[in-house]
């Protein structure tokens, strides 16, 4: 999937993972009870990004992103310094 957004400098464009709709014990959660996940998949990287690449799953600081919706897809723009970890 290519993204309509090309990040600049040390920015990363990512798509947030879907919130879980069911608990481990099988209880379904209503929309207003779901937590926003802090896990996303990288879709594009700026030219100065050194530690992540397209396709990586990242954990990021929850309140340090810019969110926008284009063609029904919600994208996040995150500074590389606000990425806390990658997930294997």
Biopython code that builds the backbone (N, CA, C, O; Angstrom):
import numpy as np
from Bio.PDB.StructureBuilder import StructureBuilder

atoms = [
    (1, "UNK", "N", (0.854, -1.185, 0.000)),
    (1, "UNK", "CA", (0.000, 0.000, 0.000)),
    (1, "UNK", "C", (0.885, 1.229, 0.000)),
    (1, "UNK", "O", (1.683, 1.418, 0.918)),
    (2, "UNK", "N", (0.758, 2.056, -1.005)),
    (2, "UNK", "CA", (1.499, 3.312, -1.011)),
    (2, "UNK", "C", (0.657, 4.368, -0.316)),
    (2, "UNK", "O", (-0.571, 4.282, -0.281)),
    (3, "UNK", "N", (1.322, 5.342, 0.223)),
    (3, "UNK", "CA", (0.634, 6.380, 0.974)),
    (3, "UNK", "C", (0.634, 7.681, 0.183)),
    (3, "UNK", "O", (1.606, 7.974, -0.512)),
    (4, "UNK", "N", (-0.439, 8.469, 0.274)),
    (4, "UNK", "CA", (-0.480, 9.749, -0.417)),
    (4, "UNK", "C", (0.338, 10.821, 0.298)),
    (4, "UNK", "O", (0.394, 11.965, -0.154)),
    (5, "UNK", "N", (0.976, 10.455, 1.414)),
    (5, "UNK", "CA", (1.728, 11.404, 2.221)),
    (5, "UNK", "C", (3.205, 11.061, 2.141)),
    (5, "UNK", "O", (3.585, 9.913, 2.367)),
    (6, "UNK", "N", (4.040, 12.036, 1.824)),
    (6, "UNK", "CA", (5.484, 11.830, 1.843)),
    (6, "UNK", "C", (6.054, 12.652, 2.989)),
    (6, "UNK", "O", (6.076, 13.880, 2.909)),
    (7, "UNK", "N", (6.519, 12.000, 4.059)),
    (7, "UNK", "CA", (7.019, 12.735, 5.216)),
    (7, "UNK", "C", (8.348, 13.433, 4.919)),
    (7, "UNK", "O", (9.126, 12.989, 4.075)),
    (8, "UNK", "N", (8.582, 14.521, 5.622)),
    (8, "UNK", "CA", (9.816, 15.276, 5.482)),
    (8, "UNK", "C", (10.743, 14.997, 6.651)),
    (8, "UNK", "O", (10.294, 14.599, 7.727)),
    (9, "UNK", "N", (12.024, 15.203, 6.442)),
    (9, "UNK", "CA", (13.067, 15.149, 7.478)),
    (9, "UNK", "C", (12.982, 13.875, 8.312)),
    (9, "UNK", "O", (13.127, 12.773, 7.784)),
    (10, "UNK", "N", (12.744, 14.026, 9.624)),
    (10, "UNK", "CA", (12.766, 12.883, 10.546)),
    (10, "UNK", "C", (11.370, 12.392, 10.901)),
    (10, "UNK", "O", (11.164, 11.839, 11.982)),
    (11, "UNK", "N", (10.415, 12.587, 10.009)),
    (11, "UNK", "CA", (9.039, 12.163, 10.268)),
    (11, "UNK", "C", (8.763, 10.800, 9.653)),
    (11, "UNK", "O", (9.391, 10.396, 8.674)),
    (12, "UNK", "N", (7.795, 10.093, 10.264)),
    (12, "UNK", "CA", (7.375, 8.769, 9.814)),
    (12, "UNK", "C", (5.859, 8.802, 9.651)),
    (12, "UNK", "O", (5.159, 9.354, 10.500)),
    (13, "UNK", "N", (5.349, 8.220, 8.574)),
    (13, "UNK", "CA", (3.908, 8.068, 8.392)),
    (13, "UNK", "C", (3.570, 6.625, 8.730)),
    (13, "UNK", "O", (4.206, 5.695, 8.235)),
    (14, "UNK", "N", (2.560, 6.446, 9.581)),
    (14, "UNK", "CA", (2.172, 5.103, 10.009)),
    (14, "UNK", "C", (0.662, 4.994, 10.060)),
    (14, "UNK", "O", (-0.046, 6.002, 10.073)),
    (15, "UNK", "N", (0.173, 3.762, 10.088)),
    (15, "UNK", "CA", (-1.251, 3.482, 10.240)),
    (15, "UNK", "C", (-1.418, 2.696, 11.531)),
    (15, "UNK", "O", (-0.789, 1.656, 11.730)),
    (16, "UNK", "N", (-2.276, 3.208, 12.402)),
    (16, "UNK", "CA", (-2.508, 2.597, 13.709)),
    (16, "UNK", "C", (-3.159, 1.231, 13.550)),
    (16, "UNK", "O", (-4.006, 1.037, 12.678)),
    (17, "UNK", "N", (-2.764, 0.294, 14.388)),
    (17, "UNK", "CA", (-3.381, -1.035, 14.408)),
    (17, "UNK", "C", (-4.817, -0.904, 14.902)),
    (17, "UNK", "O", (-5.142, 0.014, 15.655)),
    (18, "UNK", "N", (-5.655, -1.809, 14.483)),
    (18, "UNK", "CA", (-7.048, -1.808, 14.919)),
    (18, "UNK", "C", (-7.155, -2.075, 16.411)),
    (18, "UNK", "O", (-6.414, -2.898, 16.951)),
    (19, "UNK", "N", (-8.062, -1.394, 17.073)),
    (19, "UNK", "CA", (-8.302, -1.639, 18.492)),
    (19, "UNK", "C", (-8.953, -3.007, 18.645)),
    (19, "UNK", "O", (-9.731, -3.440, 17.795)),
    (20, "UNK", "N", (-8.625, -3.672, 19.731)),
    (20, "UNK", "CA", (-9.199, -4.991, 19.974)),
    (20, "UNK", "C", (-10.695, -4.861, 20.238)),
    (20, "UNK", "O", (-11.138, -3.966, 20.958)),
    (21, "UNK", "N", (-11.453, -5.758, 19.652)),
    (21, "UNK", "CA", (-12.906, -5.738, 19.818)),
    (21, "UNK", "C", (-13.376, -6.759, 20.831)),
    (21, "UNK", "O", (-14.555, -6.807, 21.181)),
    (22, "UNK", "N", (-12.439, -7.583, 21.303)),
    (22, "UNK", "CA", (-12.800, -8.655, 22.217)),
    (22, "UNK", "C", (-11.683, -8.818, 23.248)),
    (22, "UNK", "O", (-10.503, -8.723, 22.909)),
    (23, "UNK", "N", (-12.051, -9.062, 24.491)),
    (23, "UNK", "CA", (-11.058, -9.289, 25.535)),
    (23, "UNK", "C", (-10.518, -10.715, 25.437)),
    (23, "UNK", "O", (-11.046, -11.529, 24.678)),
    (24, "UNK", "N", (-9.480, -11.015, 26.193)),
    (24, "UNK", "CA", (-8.895, -12.357, 26.189)),
    (24, "UNK", "C", (-9.902, -13.407, 26.656)),
    (24, "UNK", "O", (-9.824, -14.570, 26.261)),
    (25, "UNK", "N", (-10.839, -12.992, 27.494)),
    (25, "UNK", "CA", (-11.837, -13.949, 27.995)),
    (25, "UNK", "C", (-13.055, -14.067, 27.078)),
    (25, "UNK", "O", (-13.974, -14.829, 27.376)),
    (26, "UNK", "N", (-13.075, -13.323, 25.963)),
    (26, "UNK", "CA", (-14.144, -13.463, 24.989)),
    (26, "UNK", "C", (-15.248, -12.425, 25.062)),
    (26, "UNK", "O", (-16.227, -12.525, 24.323)),
    (27, "UNK", "N", (-15.123, -11.436, 25.926)),
    (27, "UNK", "CA", (-16.145, -10.391, 26.045)),
    (27, "UNK", "C", (-15.926, -9.365, 24.941)),
    (27, "UNK", "O", (-14.810, -8.882, 24.748)),
    (28, "UNK", "N", (-16.996, -9.031, 24.214)),
    (28, "UNK", "CA", (-16.911, -8.031, 23.160)),
    (28, "UNK", "C", (-16.997, -6.634, 23.762)),
    (28, "UNK", "O", (-17.803, -6.382, 24.658)),
    (29, "UNK", "N", (-16.155, -5.725, 23.260)),
    (29, "UNK", "CA", (-16.090, -4.367, 23.776)),
    (29, "UNK", "C", (-16.873, -3.413, 22.882)),
    (29, "UNK", "O", (-16.764, -3.492, 21.659)),
    (30, "UNK", "N", (-17.669, -2.505, 23.474)),
    (30, "UNK", "CA", (-18.312, -1.470, 22.662)),
    (30, "UNK", "C", (-17.266, -0.463, 22.186)),
    (30, "UNK", "O", (-16.186, -0.369, 22.770)),
    (31, "UNK", "N", (-17.578, 0.283, 21.135)),
    (31, "UNK", "CA", (-16.621, 1.232, 20.558)),
    (31, "UNK", "C", (-16.074, 2.226, 21.579)),
    (31, "UNK", "O", (-14.887, 2.549, 21.551)),
    (32, "UNK", "N", (-16.923, 2.711, 22.476)),
    (32, "UNK", "CA", (-16.463, 3.733, 23.420)),
    (32, "UNK", "C", (-15.586, 3.161, 24.532)),
    (32, "UNK", "O", (-14.997, 3.938, 25.284)),
    (33, "UNK", "N", (-15.473, 1.858, 24.671)),
    (33, "UNK", "CA", (-14.644, 1.242, 25.701)),
    (33, "UNK", "C", (-13.264, 0.839, 25.175)),
    (33, "UNK", "O", (-12.393, 0.440, 25.948)),
    (34, "UNK", "N", (-13.071, 0.943, 23.868)),
    (34, "UNK", "CA", (-11.798, 0.533, 23.280)),
    (34, "UNK", "C", (-10.744, 1.599, 23.533)),
    (34, "UNK", "O", (-11.013, 2.794, 23.413)),
    (35, "UNK", "N", (-9.543, 1.158, 23.885)),
    (35, "UNK", "CA", (-8.419, 2.068, 24.038)),
    (35, "UNK", "C", (-7.757, 2.249, 22.680)),
    (35, "UNK", "O", (-7.712, 1.321, 21.872)),
    (36, "UNK", "N", (-7.238, 3.458, 22.434)),
    (36, "UNK", "CA", (-6.482, 3.662, 21.212)),
    (36, "UNK", "C", (-5.146, 2.947, 21.358)),
    (36, "UNK", "O", (-4.411, 3.200, 22.313)),
    (37, "UNK", "N", (-4.829, 2.072, 20.439)),
    (37, "UNK", "CA", (-3.544, 1.383, 20.548)),
    (37, "UNK", "C", (-2.386, 2.334, 20.256)),
    (37, "UNK", "O", (-2.556, 3.320, 19.539)),
    (38, "UNK", "N", (-1.238, 2.047, 20.796)),
    (38, "UNK", "CA", (-0.042, 2.831, 20.525)),
    (38, "UNK", "C", (0.915, 2.026, 19.650)),
    (38, "UNK", "O", (2.130, 2.220, 19.683)),
    (39, "UNK", "N", (0.339, 1.125, 18.875)),
    (39, "UNK", "CA", (1.097, 0.280, 17.963)),
    (39, "UNK", "C", (0.638, 0.615, 16.547)),
    (39, "UNK", "O", (-0.559, 0.683, 16.267)),
    (40, "UNK", "N", (1.611, 0.822, 15.658)),
    (40, "UNK", "CA", (1.275, 1.192, 14.280)),
    (40, "UNK", "C", (2.284, 0.576, 13.327)),
    (40, "UNK", "O", (3.381, 0.185, 13.724)),
    (41, "UNK", "N", (1.889, 0.499, 12.052)),
    (41, "UNK", "CA", (2.789, -0.001, 11.018)),
    (41, "UNK", "C", (3.279, 1.171, 10.175)),
    (41, "UNK", "O", (2.482, 1.999, 9.733)),
    (42, "UNK", "N", (4.584, 1.242, 9.953)),
    (42, "UNK", "CA", (5.196, 2.324, 9.189)),
    (42, "UNK", "C", (4.867, 2.152, 7.710)),
    (42, "UNK", "O", (5.059, 1.077, 7.142)),
    (43, "UNK", "N", (4.371, 3.220, 7.097)),
    (43, "UNK", "CA", (4.015, 3.192, 5.677)),
    (43, "UNK", "C", (4.954, 4.034, 4.820)),
    (43, "UNK", "O", (5.097, 3.775, 3.625)),
    (44, "UNK", "N", (5.606, 5.055, 5.426)),
    (44, "UNK", "CA", (6.551, 5.897, 4.692)),
    (44, "UNK", "C", (7.495, 6.547, 5.701)),
    (44, "UNK", "O", (7.124, 6.776, 6.852)),
    (45, "UNK", "N", (8.723, 6.842, 5.259)),
    (45, "UNK", "CA", (9.702, 7.473, 6.138)),
    (45, "UNK", "C", (10.342, 8.665, 5.434)),
    (45, "UNK", "O", (10.502, 8.671, 4.213)),
    (46, "UNK", "N", (10.706, 9.675, 6.226)),
    (46, "UNK", "CA", (11.405, 10.837, 5.704)),
    (46, "UNK", "C", (12.866, 10.513, 5.430)),
    (46, "UNK", "O", (13.362, 9.470, 5.854)),
    (47, "UNK", "N", (13.552, 11.396, 4.729)),
    (47, "UNK", "CA", (14.930, 11.120, 4.301)),
    (47, "UNK", "C", (15.928, 11.077, 5.447)),
    (47, "UNK", "O", (16.996, 10.483, 5.299)),
    (48, "UNK", "N", (15.610, 11.694, 6.600)),
    (48, "UNK", "CA", (16.539, 11.715, 7.723)),
    (48, "UNK", "C", (16.270, 10.625, 8.759)),
    (48, "UNK", "O", (16.945, 10.581, 9.787)),
    (49, "UNK", "N", (15.305, 9.752, 8.510)),
    (49, "UNK", "CA", (14.985, 8.680, 9.455)),
    (49, "UNK", "C", (16.036, 7.581, 9.335)),
    (49, "UNK", "O", (16.338, 7.114, 8.237)),
    (50, "UNK", "N", (16.595, 7.170, 10.489)),
    (50, "UNK", "CA", (17.682, 6.197, 10.458)),
    (50, "UNK", "C", (17.328, 4.841, 11.076)),
    (50, "UNK", "O", (17.910, 3.825, 10.694)),
    (51, "UNK", "N", (16.384, 4.807, 12.025)),
    (51, "UNK", "CA", (16.202, 3.599, 12.823)),
    (51, "UNK", "C", (14.974, 2.759, 12.486)),
    (51, "UNK", "O", (14.834, 1.659, 13.020)),
    (52, "UNK", "N", (14.094, 3.230, 11.632)),
    (52, "UNK", "CA", (12.932, 2.433, 11.239)),
    (52, "UNK", "C", (12.800, 2.448, 9.724)),
    (52, "UNK", "O", (13.312, 3.333, 9.039)),
    (53, "UNK", "N", (12.094, 1.435, 9.224)),
    (53, "UNK", "CA", (11.886, 1.348, 7.781)),
    (53, "UNK", "C", (10.428, 0.995, 7.498)),
    (53, "UNK", "O", (9.693, 0.616, 8.410)),
    (54, "UNK", "N", (10.020, 1.113, 6.275)),
    (54, "UNK", "CA", (8.657, 0.792, 5.875)),
    (54, "UNK", "C", (8.368, -0.664, 6.222)),
    (54, "UNK", "O", (9.172, -1.554, 5.946)),
    (55, "UNK", "N", (7.199, -0.891, 6.835)),
    (55, "UNK", "CA", (6.794, -2.238, 7.221)),
    (55, "UNK", "C", (7.054, -2.556, 8.681)),
    (55, "UNK", "O", (6.493, -3.516, 9.210)),
    (56, "UNK", "N", (7.905, -1.761, 9.353)),
    (56, "UNK", "CA", (8.157, -1.986, 10.779)),
    (56, "UNK", "C", (6.912, -1.692, 11.596)),
    (56, "UNK", "O", (6.127, -0.812, 11.242)),
    (57, "UNK", "N", (6.729, -2.419, 12.678)),
    (57, "UNK", "CA", (5.676, -2.119, 13.648)),
    (57, "UNK", "C", (6.344, -1.322, 14.757)),
    (57, "UNK", "O", (7.386, -1.722, 15.277)),
    (58, "UNK", "N", (5.741, -0.190, 15.117)),
    (58, "UNK", "CA", (6.354, 0.702, 16.099)),
    (58, "UNK", "C", (5.417, 0.963, 17.274)),
    (58, "UNK", "O", (4.195, 0.878, 17.152)),
    (59, "UNK", "N", (6.022, 1.280, 18.407)),
    (59, "UNK", "CA", (5.299, 1.780, 19.575)),
    (59, "UNK", "C", (5.710, 3.232, 19.698)),
    (59, "UNK", "O", (6.900, 3.545, 19.666)),
    (60, "UNK", "N", (4.731, 4.131, 19.839)),
    (60, "UNK", "CA", (5.016, 5.565, 19.827)),
    (60, "UNK", "C", (4.370, 6.251, 21.023)),
    (60, "UNK", "O", (3.484, 5.694, 21.671)),
    (61, "UNK", "N", (4.826, 7.463, 21.305)),
    (61, "UNK", "CA", (4.220, 8.265, 22.360)),
    (61, "UNK", "C", (2.817, 8.647, 21.910)),
    (61, "UNK", "O", (2.629, 9.178, 20.815)),
    (62, "UNK", "N", (1.848, 8.377, 22.749)),
    (62, "UNK", "CA", (0.448, 8.513, 22.369)),
    (62, "UNK", "C", (0.036, 9.932, 21.989)),
    (62, "UNK", "O", (-0.721, 10.109, 21.034)),
    (63, "UNK", "N", (0.507, 10.936, 22.701)),
    (63, "UNK", "CA", (0.020, 12.305, 22.474)),
    (63, "UNK", "C", (0.975, 13.161, 21.665)),
    (63, "UNK", "O", (0.885, 14.389, 21.704)),
    (64, "UNK", "N", (1.871, 12.550, 20.943)),
    (64, "UNK", "CA", (2.843, 13.338, 20.190)),
    (64, "UNK", "C", (2.709, 13.134, 18.679)),
    (64, "UNK", "O", (3.671, 13.342, 17.939)),
    (65, "UNK", "N", (1.544, 12.736, 18.225)),
    (65, "UNK", "CA", (1.349, 12.478, 16.799)),
    (65, "UNK", "C", (0.419, 13.506, 16.176)),
    (65, "UNK", "O", (-0.334, 14.191, 16.868)),
    (66, "UNK", "N", (0.488, 13.598, 14.872)),
    (66, "UNK", "CA", (-0.483, 14.357, 14.091)),
    (66, "UNK", "C", (-1.324, 13.325, 13.360)),
    (66, "UNK", "O", (-0.786, 12.464, 12.663)),
    (67, "UNK", "N", (-2.644, 13.404, 13.512)),
    (67, "UNK", "CA", (-3.534, 12.429, 12.898)),
    (67, "UNK", "C", (-4.307, 13.089, 11.760)),
    (67, "UNK", "O", (-4.765, 14.224, 11.891)),
    (68, "UNK", "N", (-4.449, 12.375, 10.641)),
    (68, "UNK", "CA", (-5.275, 12.867, 9.556)),
    (68, "UNK", "C", (-5.875, 11.698, 8.808)),
    (68, "UNK", "O", (-5.321, 10.599, 8.792)),
    (69, "UNK", "N", (-7.011, 11.949, 8.193)),
    (69, "UNK", "CA", (-7.734, 10.906, 7.474)),
    (69, "UNK", "C", (-7.786, 11.280, 5.997)),
    (69, "UNK", "O", (-8.240, 12.364, 5.633)),
    (70, "UNK", "N", (-7.313, 10.366, 5.153)),
    (70, "UNK", "CA", (-7.325, 10.582, 3.709)),
    (70, "UNK", "C", (-7.913, 9.332, 3.064)),
    (70, "UNK", "O", (-7.437, 8.222, 3.300)),
    (71, "UNK", "N", (-8.946, 9.517, 2.252)),
    (71, "UNK", "CA", (-9.599, 8.411, 1.537)),
    (71, "UNK", "C", (-9.995, 7.271, 2.470)),
    (71, "UNK", "O", (-9.863, 6.101, 2.112)),
    (72, "UNK", "N", (-10.480, 7.607, 3.665)),
    (72, "UNK", "CA", (-10.970, 6.607, 4.596)),
    (72, "UNK", "C", (-9.907, 5.927, 5.440)),
    (72, "UNK", "O", (-10.237, 5.092, 6.282)),
    (73, "UNK", "N", (-8.641, 6.263, 5.238)),
    (73, "UNK", "CA", (-7.554, 5.676, 6.031)),
    (73, "UNK", "C", (-7.028, 6.730, 6.994)),
    (73, "UNK", "O", (-6.770, 7.869, 6.605)),
    (74, "UNK", "N", (-6.870, 6.333, 8.268)),
    (74, "UNK", "CA", (-6.332, 7.256, 9.268)),
    (74, "UNK", "C", (-4.821, 7.081, 9.351)),
    (74, "UNK", "O", (-4.321, 6.001, 9.667)),
    (75, "UNK", "N", (-4.102, 8.167, 9.059)),
    (75, "UNK", "CA", (-2.645, 8.155, 9.100)),
    (75, "UNK", "C", (-2.157, 8.911, 10.327)),
    (75, "UNK", "O", (-2.821, 9.822, 10.822)),
    (76, "UNK", "N", (-0.984, 8.515, 10.807)),
    (76, "UNK", "CA", (-0.300, 9.206, 11.890)),
    (76, "UNK", "C", (1.014, 9.728, 11.335)),
    (76, "UNK", "O", (1.688, 9.041, 10.568)),
    (77, "UNK", "N", (1.374, 10.936, 11.723)),
    (77, "UNK", "CA", (2.707, 11.448, 11.413)),
    (77, "UNK", "C", (3.423, 11.574, 12.751)),
    (77, "UNK", "O", (2.969, 12.279, 13.651)),
    (78, "UNK", "N", (4.553, 10.875, 12.864)),
    (78, "UNK", "CA", (5.280, 10.780, 14.125)),
    (78, "UNK", "C", (6.735, 11.191, 13.892)),
    (78, "UNK", "O", (7.339, 10.799, 12.894)),
    (79, "UNK", "N", (7.296, 11.981, 14.812)),
    (79, "UNK", "CA", (8.724, 12.270, 14.766)),
    (79, "UNK", "C", (9.480, 11.010, 15.149)),
    (79, "UNK", "O", (9.023, 10.241, 15.994)),
    (80, "UNK", "N", (10.622, 10.799, 14.537)),
    (80, "UNK", "CA", (11.412, 9.605, 14.867)),
    (80, "UNK", "C", (11.764, 9.575, 16.357)),
    (80, "UNK", "O", (11.801, 8.496, 16.948)),
    (81, "UNK", "N", (12.019, 10.703, 16.964)),
    (81, "UNK", "CA", (12.378, 10.732, 18.390)),
    (81, "UNK", "C", (11.209, 10.329, 19.309)),
    (81, "UNK", "O", (11.426, 9.998, 20.474)),
    (82, "UNK", "N", (9.977, 10.358, 18.788)),
    (82, "UNK", "CA", (8.805, 9.967, 19.568)),
    (82, "UNK", "C", (8.462, 8.487, 19.404)),
    (82, "UNK", "O", (7.490, 8.010, 19.990)),
    (83, "UNK", "N", (9.248, 7.760, 18.615)),
    (83, "UNK", "CA", (9.084, 6.315, 18.494)),
    (83, "UNK", "C", (9.866, 5.679, 19.628)),
    (83, "UNK", "O", (11.068, 5.902, 19.771)),
    (84, "UNK", "N", (9.172, 4.884, 20.433)),
    (84, "UNK", "CA", (9.783, 4.302, 21.622)),
    (84, "UNK", "C", (10.450, 2.962, 21.342)),
    (84, "UNK", "O", (11.466, 2.637, 21.957)),
    (85, "UNK", "N", (9.888, 2.176, 20.417)),
    (85, "UNK", "CA", (10.424, 0.843, 20.154)),
    (85, "UNK", "C", (9.837, 0.294, 18.861)),
    (85, "UNK", "O", (8.829, 0.788, 18.356)),
    (86, "UNK", "N", (10.485, -0.733, 18.340)),
    (86, "UNK", "CA", (9.911, -1.508, 17.250)),
    (86, "UNK", "C", (9.515, -2.868, 17.819)),
    (86, "UNK", "O", (10.064, -3.324, 18.822)),
    (87, "UNK", "N", (8.552, -3.504, 17.158)),
    (87, "UNK", "CA", (8.046, -4.793, 17.618)),
    (87, "UNK", "C", (8.398, -5.842, 16.584)),
    (87, "UNK", "O", (8.163, -5.657, 15.389)),
    (88, "UNK", "N", (8.959, -6.937, 17.047)),
    (88, "UNK", "CA", (9.378, -8.016, 16.133)),
    (88, "UNK", "C", (8.189, -8.845, 15.711)),
    (88, "UNK", "O", (8.341, -9.796, 14.945)),
]
sb = StructureBuilder()
sb.init_structure("model")
sb.init_model(0)
sb.init_chain("A")
sb.init_seg("    ")
for serial, (resi, resn, name, xyz) in enumerate(atoms, 1):
    if name == "N":
        sb.init_residue(resn, " ", resi, " ")
    sb.init_atom(name, np.array(xyz, "f"), 0.0, 1.0, " ", f" {name:<3s}", serial, name[0])
structure = sb.get_structure()
